[in-house]
């Protein structure tokens, strides 16, 4: 069973688009072409790839991207680097501003081994916003691009969640993707699927490197990233995700992200309106 984009819980009114096209611009003018848009509605992009590297980030919402057997949930303050040719799909929450920058592979002196979270510092953002100016003089563009390459650094935060891709336990993943607060335990799932709890535990570890409980916890943290980015407070996130009290949620979040929700949100270099 292939866990596809349709498995993710869509926001009401989501608009599905075929893909993101490389913005217009003179390829000879520089190595980076940047642009921004505000769709104004929850938006989903069908799986697609680009001939150029792309760095995508958002303000005022969350970007979720499906790449192979992984889901990346990227909050404001961070971006996602996608190497040229990588097939990916994505979702954007309704209030989010979408920003992206396309990098010509033959003129980009930095390289990442695969999809990589990037820290969107105020300096990096301002440089890319400058490159979005179509009337930027060639010398200024070249100097700006050189600084971008110097400050383009991977984030210490990891926002990827591995999907099982195992027919025996994919129904569990599907149910939790649709409702992260689903609190059915290991024994309940074992009875429902006609499997032993040991089989489910072993299957999760072989497919994702995590136990069932750890994987469910990680998935809930991904949902929490979206809720926190949308302005929901810790109490509200805790209640929506089925935690008995906020302190339990904070501890779970810290185990996965190595930082508390408040500390992670404080890393966003600007306040969202």
Protein Blocks (a to p, Z undefined) as FASTA:
>chain_A
ZZdfklpccdehiacdfbdcddeddfklpmbdcddddehpacdddddddfbdcddddehi
acdddehjbccdddehiacdddehiacdddddfklccddddddfklccbdcfbdcddddd
fklmmmmmmmmpmkbcfklmmmmmmmmmmmmccdfbdcbdcdfkiaklmmmmmmmmmmmm
lccdfklmmmmnopafklmmmmmmmmnopafklmmmmmmmmmmmmmmmnopafklmmmmn
opabfklmmmmmmmmnopafklmmmmpgbdcZZ
